[in-house]
Amino acid sequence: MKKNVKESDLPEICKEINEKITNGVLTEVLSVLGFPDRLKYDRITIEINDFVYREYCQYHYDGMNEYLGVKFLTGVVKNDNRYYREIEITFKNDSGVIQDVAFPYDNNGWFTDDKLHRNVWWVGIGDIMKKIRDENPSRFEFLQENKCNIPSLLSFPALEILYKSGYTLLADKILCHKGLESKDDAFNRNFKNGTSPKTIFQIPKRLYKEMKNIDDLNVWDNVRKLTKKTDLSTDAIKIILSNEQLMKDIDSVYSILNAKWNGKRLFTVETLVNYLNRLDVYEAIDNYEGIIYLRDYLRMCDFIKMKPKIDGDSLKREHDIAARLCRQIRNEQLSEQMESRCAELQKYNYEEDVFFVRGIEDYDDLLDEATQQHNCVASYARSIAEGRSLIYVMREKKAPEKSLITIELTPKTHQIRQKLLAYNCPIRNKAQTEFIERWHKYVLKCV
């Protein structure tokens, strides 16, 4: 069916659509692009308002009037080539009167000339269904039984195969999936628009047959990742699939299975499951918690170059020992990185009769300041090492080891970024404030 559509025709078309929407049968006028000799419906982009079919529309109320925004696919002919774009029509819900028309856009600008309007093809759902009825009666019967999903089923023909192959729960989940931006993402992430389960699913037959009653798209995605990113056997993946705790954090499982010592992998799927069950029995650590502990422990062992102890029943203890060693190594590394920076800080040291200010001397000094002041300045170690923060301590001369005020300067302009007492409390003592001002003037003079 080919129909020339002009801008002047749009109000009448919208009025008809509006009447159908009111009657709740928009599918009778739902339109997609096609050609007289063959139908093309790769994607349907018309939408319907909230109070009819939530999936298909944009509905707007400005406090006075109700509006519907309806998008149609359109086609244009340029240099004997057909191009597809969208026309978005906004019209009042109660009158069918057009409020605004936004025409297709490409790199050359908006199409507003006569060529656009002379070459728009409209093919109604009725035309599509008639063609399907004539060419494929069994498919026509199936679509008739699933009227509410006709647009989606036309957009994703493979869903019909899934329904007919017994994957009803999965197909339904894809149609109504809200966790991804669009049905395209939900479908294309894990499946192909094939003509049989073998060409639709991106995983081995033994796995997708096992997953017939699973509608969780995350599970399908995780199984796909395991088949694509690992060399695990189908039987090994089936073991993971059967363990709900393992499926909760497949990335951690993947990390554990790839962990090596002296070039050899530490776990197979079977030994991992046995180890986690042993943790559950002897340490009261369930499988999910055990995965997290084990993942972190193996990463820390790799960092400190220590062989993991995975033949006992003391993961928590080994985890804590590894964590302590990691902290020691990181502290040593930070201390080395901070050494030259801390030496530079000392050039702005300043003292008077009552107070003095000095730069942080090393990493241990920074930790001591944080402990005494009950603040987070210890986390500034890397910023100090990289020259992004200049940290100073202000104390009384009669108690040089007792923290009083922590001060941070900006590295380029040497302005005071913050100056705080213990527990991040503001300074209210006039003498302290005036001393800091004098010291800051000294710093700026030295720069």
C-alpha positions as CSV (number, residue, x, y, z in Angstrom):
1,M,0.0,0.0,0.0
2,K,1.5,3.3,-1.1
3,K,0.0,6.6,0.0
4,N,1.1,10.2,-0.7
5,V,0.9,12.2,2.5
6,K,1.0,16.0,2.6
7,E,1.2,18.2,5.7
8,S,-2.4,19.1,5.2
9,D,-3.4,15.5,5.6
10,L,-1.8,15.1,9.0
11,P,-4.7,16.6,11.1
12,E,-7.1,14.1,9.6
13,I,-4.7,11.2,10.2
14,C,-4.2,12.4,13.8
15,K,-7.9,12.7,14.3
16,E,-8.4,9.1,13.2
17,I,-5.6,7.9,15.4
18,N,-7.0,9.9,18.3
19,E,-10.4,8.2,17.9
20,K,-8.8,4.8,17.8
21,I,-6.7,5.6,20.9
22,T,-9.9,6.7,22.7
23,N,-11.5,3.4,21.8
24,G,-8.4,1.5,23.0
25,V,-7.6,-0.1,19.6
26,L,-4.5,1.8,18.4
27,T,-3.1,-1.4,16.9
28,E,-5.6,-0.9,14.1
29,V,-3.8,2.2,12.9
30,L,-0.3,1.6,14.2
31,S,2.0,2.4,11.2
32,V,5.4,1.3,10.0
33,L,7.2,2.0,6.8
34,G,7.1,-0.4,3.9
35,F,7.1,-0.6,0.1
36,P,4.4,-1.6,-2.3
37,D,6.2,-4.7,-3.4
38,R,7.5,-5.8,0.1
39,L,7.0,-4.9,3.7
40,K,9.8,-3.7,5.8
41,Y,9.4,-3.4,9.6
42,D,12.9,-3.7,11.3
43,R,11.7,-1.5,14.1
44,I,8.4,0.1,15.1
45,T,8.8,3.5,16.7
46,I,5.2,4.6,17.4
47,E,4.3,5.2,21.1
48,I,1.0,5.3,22.9
49,N,-0.2,7.2,25.9
50,D,-0.1,5.9,29.5
51,F,-3.8,5.2,29.9
52,V,-4.1,2.9,26.9
53,Y,-0.9,0.8,26.2
54,R,1.9,2.0,28.4
55,E,4.7,0.7,26.1
56,Y,3.7,2.6,23.0
57,C,3.0,6.2,23.9
58,Q,4.2,9.6,25.3
59,Y,1.5,11.4,27.2
60,H,1.8,15.0,28.4
61,Y,-0.5,17.2,30.5
62,D,0.4,20.9,30.9
63,G,-2.2,21.7,33.5
64,M,-4.8,22.8,31.0
65,N,-4.7,20.4,28.0
66,E,-3.7,16.8,27.4
67,Y,-1.3,16.1,24.6
68,L,-0.2,13.0,22.8
69,G,3.2,12.7,21.1
70,V,3.1,10.1,18.3
71,K,6.2,9.1,16.3
72,F,6.0,7.6,12.8
73,L,8.7,6.2,10.7
74,T,9.0,8.0,7.4
75,G,10.8,7.5,4.2
76,V,12.3,10.0,1.7
77,V,13.8,9.5,-1.7
78,K,17.1,11.3,-2.4
79,N,19.1,10.5,-5.6
80,D,17.1,7.3,-6.0
81,N,18.0,6.2,-2.5
82,R,15.3,5.7,0.2
83,Y,16.1,7.2,3.6
84,Y,14.2,6.5,6.9
85,R,13.6,9.1,9.6
86,E,10.9,9.8,12.2
87,I,8.1,12.3,12.2
88,E,6.9,13.3,15.6
89,I,3.4,14.7,15.8
90,T,2.0,16.4,18.9
91,F,-1.7,16.9,19.0
92,K,-4.5,17.6,21.6
93,N,-6.0,14.5,22.9
94,D,-9.6,15.8,22.8
95,S,-9.6,17.3,19.3
96,G,-7.0,15.8,17.1
97,V,-5.7,19.3,16.3
98,I,-1.9,19.3,15.6
99,Q,0.1,21.5,17.9
100,D,3.5,20.8,16.4
101,V,5.2,18.7,13.7
102,A,8.9,17.8,13.9
103,F,10.2,16.4,10.6
104,P,13.1,14.0,10.0
105,Y,16.6,15.4,10.3
106,D,20.0,14.5,8.8
107,N,23.3,16.1,8.3
108,N,21.9,18.4,5.6
109,G,19.2,19.8,7.9
110,W,15.4,19.4,8.4
111,F,13.5,17.9,5.5
112,T,10.6,20.3,5.0
113,D,10.4,20.4,1.2
114,D,7.7,18.9,-1.0
115,K,9.9,15.9,-1.7
116,L,9.5,14.7,1.9
117,H,5.7,14.9,1.8
118,R,5.4,13.3,-1.6
119,N,7.4,10.3,-0.5
120,V,6.0,9.1,2.8
121,W,4.7,5.6,2.8
122,W,2.2,4.4,5.4
123,V,1.5,0.7,5.9
124,G,-1.1,-0.1,8.6
125,I,-1.1,-3.1,10.9
126,G,-4.1,-4.3,9.0
127,D,-2.1,-4.4,5.8
128,I,0.7,-6.3,7.5
129,M,-1.7,-8.8,9.1
130,K,-3.5,-9.4,5.8
131,K,-0.1,-10.1,4.1
132,I,0.9,-12.5,6.9
133,R,-2.6,-14.2,6.8
134,D,-2.2,-14.8,3.1
135,E,1.4,-16.0,3.2
136,N,1.7,-17.7,6.6
137,P,-1.6,-18.7,8.2
138,S,0.0,-20.4,11.2
139,R,1.9,-17.2,12.1
140,F,-1.2,-15.1,11.6
141,E,-3.1,-17.4,14.0
142,F,-0.2,-17.0,16.6
143,L,-0.3,-13.2,16.3
144,Q,-4.0,-13.1,16.6
145,E,-3.6,-14.9,20.0
146,N,-1.0,-12.3,21.1
147,K,-2.7,-9.1,19.9
148,C,-1.2,-6.9,22.7
149,N,2.3,-7.8,21.6
150,I,2.0,-7.6,17.8
151,P,4.3,-4.5,17.3
152,S,7.0,-6.1,19.5
153,L,6.7,-9.5,17.8
154,L,7.0,-7.8,14.4
155,S,10.1,-5.9,15.6
156,F,11.7,-9.1,17.0
157,P,10.5,-12.1,15.0
158,A,12.7,-14.4,17.0
159,L,10.5,-13.9,20.0
160,E,7.8,-15.8,18.2
161,I,10.2,-18.7,17.8
162,L,10.9,-18.5,21.6
163,Y,7.2,-18.6,22.4
164,K,6.6,-21.6,20.1
165,S,9.7,-23.4,21.4
166,G,8.5,-23.3,25.0
167,Y,10.6,-20.3,26.2
168,T,7.4,-18.4,27.2
169,L,8.7,-16.9,30.4
170,L,11.9,-15.6,28.8
171,A,10.0,-14.1,25.8
172,D,7.5,-12.4,28.1
173,K,10.4,-11.0,30.2
174,I,12.1,-9.5,27.1
175,L,8.9,-7.9,26.0
176,C,8.3,-6.1,29.4
177,H,11.9,-5.7,30.5
178,K,12.4,-2.3,32.3
179,G,16.0,-2.8,33.5
180,L,17.6,-1.9,30.1
181,E,17.0,1.2,28.0
182,S,15.0,-0.6,25.3
183,K,13.9,-3.9,24.1
184,D,16.6,-3.8,21.5
185,D,19.2,-3.8,24.3
186,A,17.4,-6.5,26.2
187,F,17.2,-8.7,23.1
188,N,20.5,-8.0,21.3
189,R,22.6,-8.3,24.4
190,N,22.0,-12.1,24.7
191,F,20.2,-13.3,21.5
192,K,20.2,-13.0,17.8
193,N,17.2,-12.6,15.5
194,G,17.5,-16.1,14.2
195,T,14.9,-18.5,12.8
196,S,15.5,-21.4,15.3
197,P,16.7,-21.7,18.9
198,K,20.0,-22.8,17.6
199,T,20.5,-19.6,15.7
200,I,18.9,-17.4,18.4
201,F,20.8,-18.4,21.5
202,Q,24.5,-17.5,21.8
203,I,25.3,-20.4,24.1
204,P,25.6,-24.2,23.6
205,K,22.4,-26.2,23.1
206,R,23.0,-28.2,26.3
207,L,22.9,-25.0,28.3
208,Y,19.9,-23.2,26.7
209,K,17.8,-26.4,27.0
210,E,18.8,-26.5,30.7
211,M,17.6,-22.8,31.1
212,K,14.1,-23.2,29.6
213,N,12.4,-22.0,32.7
214,I,14.8,-19.2,33.5
215,D,13.5,-15.7,32.7
216,D,16.1,-13.6,34.5
217,L,18.0,-11.8,31.8
218,N,21.0,-11.3,34.1
219,V,21.4,-15.1,34.4
220,W,21.3,-15.4,30.6
221,D,23.8,-12.6,30.3
222,N,26.1,-14.3,32.9
223,V,26.0,-17.6,31.2
224,R,26.8,-15.9,27.9
225,K,29.8,-14.2,29.5
226,L,31.1,-17.5,30.8
227,T,30.9,-19.2,27.4
228,K,32.5,-16.3,25.7
229,K,35.2,-15.2,28.2
230,T,36.3,-18.6,29.7
231,D,37.4,-22.0,28.4
232,L,35.0,-23.7,30.9
233,S,33.3,-26.8,29.7
234,T,29.5,-27.0,29.3
235,D,29.4,-29.3,32.4
236,A,31.3,-26.8,34.5
237,I,29.0,-23.9,33.5
238,K,26.0,-26.1,34.4
239,I,27.5,-26.6,37.9
240,I,27.7,-22.8,38.2
241,L,24.2,-22.3,36.8
242,S,22.8,-24.7,39.4
243,N,24.3,-22.7,42.3
244,E,22.3,-19.6,43.0
245,Q,25.0,-18.1,45.2
246,L,27.6,-18.4,42.4
247,M,25.3,-16.8,39.9
248,K,24.8,-13.7,42.2
249,D,28.4,-12.5,41.5
250,I,29.6,-14.1,38.3
251,D,32.4,-11.5,37.9
252,S,34.0,-12.6,41.2
253,V,33.6,-16.3,40.3
254,Y,35.3,-15.4,37.0
255,S,38.1,-13.7,38.9
256,I,38.7,-16.7,41.2
257,L,38.7,-19.2,38.4
258,N,41.4,-17.1,36.6
259,A,43.6,-16.7,39.7
260,K,47.0,-18.4,39.3
261,W,50.1,-19.3,41.2
262,N,53.3,-20.1,39.3
263,G,51.3,-20.2,36.1
264,K,48.8,-22.8,37.3
265,R,45.1,-22.1,38.1
266,L,44.2,-22.4,41.7
267,F,40.6,-23.6,41.2
268,T,38.4,-25.5,38.9
269,V,34.7,-25.1,39.2
270,E,34.5,-28.4,41.0
271,T,37.2,-27.6,43.5
272,L,35.8,-24.1,44.1
273,V,32.3,-25.5,44.9
274,N,33.9,-28.0,47.3
275,Y,36.0,-25.3,49.0
276,L,33.0,-23.0,49.4
277,N,31.0,-25.8,50.9
278,R,33.8,-26.5,53.3
279,L,33.8,-22.9,54.4
280,D,30.1,-23.1,55.0
281,V,30.5,-26.2,57.3
282,Y,33.7,-25.3,59.2
283,E,33.6,-21.4,59.3
284,A,29.9,-20.6,58.9
285,I,30.6,-18.6,55.8
286,D,27.9,-19.0,53.2
287,N,28.8,-19.5,49.6
288,Y,28.1,-15.8,48.5
289,E,30.1,-14.4,51.4
290,G,32.8,-17.0,50.8
291,I,33.1,-15.8,47.1
292,I,33.8,-12.2,48.2
293,Y,36.3,-13.2,50.9
294,L,38.1,-15.6,48.6
295,R,38.2,-13.1,45.7
296,D,39.7,-10.4,47.9
297,Y,42.2,-12.8,49.5
298,L,43.5,-14.0,46.1
299,R,43.9,-10.5,44.9
300,M,45.8,-9.5,48.0
301,C,48.1,-12.6,47.7
302,D,48.8,-11.6,44.1
303,F,49.7,-8.1,45.2
304,I,52.1,-9.2,47.9
305,K,53.4,-12.1,45.9
306,M,52.4,-14.7,48.5
307,K,51.2,-18.2,47.8
308,P,47.5,-18.5,48.8
309,K,46.6,-21.0,51.5
310,I,43.5,-22.7,50.2
311,D,43.9,-26.2,51.7
312,G,42.7,-25.3,55.2
313,D,39.6,-24.0,56.9
314,S,40.8,-20.6,58.0
315,L,40.0,-18.2,55.2
316,K,39.0,-15.3,57.5
317,R,42.3,-15.5,59.3
318,E,44.4,-15.8,56.1
319,H,42.4,-12.9,54.7
320,D,43.2,-10.7,57.7
321,I,46.9,-11.6,57.6
322,A,47.1,-10.8,53.9
323,A,45.2,-7.5,54.4
324,R,47.7,-6.5,57.1
325,L,50.6,-7.3,54.9
326,C,49.0,-5.3,52.0
327,R,48.6,-2.3,54.3
328,Q,52.2,-2.5,55.4
329,I,53.5,-2.6,51.8
330,R,51.2,0.2,50.7
331,N,52.3,2.3,53.7
332,E,55.9,1.7,52.8
333,Q,55.2,2.7,49.2
334,L,53.4,5.8,50.3
335,S,56.1,6.7,52.7
336,E,58.7,6.5,50.0
337,Q,56.5,8.5,47.6
338,M,55.8,11.1,50.3
339,E,59.4,11.6,51.5
340,S,60.5,14.3,49.0
341,R,57.1,16.1,49.2
342,C,57.2,16.2,53.0
343,A,60.7,17.7,52.8
344,E,59.4,20.5,50.6
345,L,56.6,21.3,53.1
346,Q,59.1,22.2,55.8
347,K,60.2,25.5,54.1
348,Y,56.9,27.1,55.3
349,N,57.4,26.1,58.9
350,Y,56.7,29.0,61.2
351,E,56.6,29.7,65.0
352,E,55.9,32.4,67.5
353,D,55.8,32.5,71.4
354,V,52.7,30.4,71.8
355,F,52.0,28.5,68.6
356,F,54.0,26.9,65.7
357,V,53.1,25.4,62.3
358,R,55.0,22.7,60.5
359,G,54.5,20.5,57.5
360,I,53.7,16.8,57.8
361,E,57.0,15.0,58.1
362,D,56.2,11.5,56.9
363,Y,53.4,8.9,56.5
364,D,53.5,7.9,60.2
365,D,53.2,11.6,61.2
366,L,50.1,11.9,58.9
367,L,48.5,8.8,60.6
368,D,49.2,10.2,64.0
369,E,47.6,13.5,63.1
370,A,44.5,11.7,61.8
371,T,44.2,9.6,64.9
372,Q,44.5,12.5,67.3
373,Q,42.2,14.8,65.3
374,H,39.7,12.1,64.5
375,N,39.5,13.2,60.9
376,C,40.2,11.7,57.5
377,V,43.5,13.4,56.7
378,A,45.2,10.0,56.6
379,S,43.5,9.5,53.2
380,Y,45.4,12.5,51.9
381,A,48.7,10.5,51.6
382,R,48.5,10.0,47.9
383,S,47.4,13.6,47.3
384,I,50.5,14.7,49.3
385,A,52.8,12.3,47.4
386,E,51.4,13.6,44.1
387,G,51.7,17.3,45.2
388,R,47.9,17.9,45.1
389,S,47.6,18.8,48.8
390,L,49.9,20.6,51.3
391,I,49.1,19.5,54.8
392,Y,50.4,21.3,57.9
393,V,49.8,20.9,61.6
394,M,49.4,23.8,64.1
395,R,50.3,23.1,67.8
396,E,51.2,24.8,71.0
397,K,54.9,25.1,71.8
398,K,54.3,23.8,75.3
399,A,52.7,20.6,73.9
400,P,54.5,19.9,70.5
401,E,53.2,16.3,70.3
402,K,49.6,17.1,70.9
403,S,47.5,17.9,67.8
404,L,45.5,21.2,67.7
405,I,44.6,22.3,64.2
406,T,45.0,20.6,60.8
407,I,45.5,23.0,57.8
408,E,45.5,22.3,54.1
409,L,46.9,24.6,51.5
410,T,46.3,24.6,47.7
411,P,49.5,23.6,45.9
412,K,49.5,26.3,43.2
413,T,48.1,29.4,44.9
414,H,48.9,28.4,48.5
415,Q,45.5,29.5,49.7
416,I,44.0,28.0,52.8
417,R,41.6,25.3,51.6
418,Q,40.6,24.2,55.1
419,K,41.6,24.7,58.7
420,L,39.9,22.6,61.3
421,L,40.1,21.5,65.0
422,A,39.6,17.9,66.1
423,Y,36.4,16.2,64.7
424,N,36.4,18.8,61.9
425,C,35.1,21.5,64.2
426,P,35.6,25.2,63.1
427,I,38.1,27.5,64.9
428,R,36.5,30.0,67.2
429,N,39.5,31.1,69.2
430,K,40.7,34.6,68.2
431,A,44.3,34.1,69.1
432,Q,44.5,30.9,67.0
433,T,42.8,32.5,64.0
434,E,45.1,35.6,64.1
435,F,48.2,33.3,64.3
436,I,47.1,31.4,61.2
437,E,46.6,34.7,59.3
438,R,50.1,35.8,60.2
439,W,51.6,32.4,59.2
440,H,49.6,32.5,55.9
441,K,51.1,36.0,55.1
442,Y,54.5,34.5,55.7
443,V,53.8,31.6,53.3
444,L,52.7,34.0,50.5
445,K,55.8,36.1,51.0
446,C,58.0,33.0,50.7
447,V,56.4,31.7,47.5
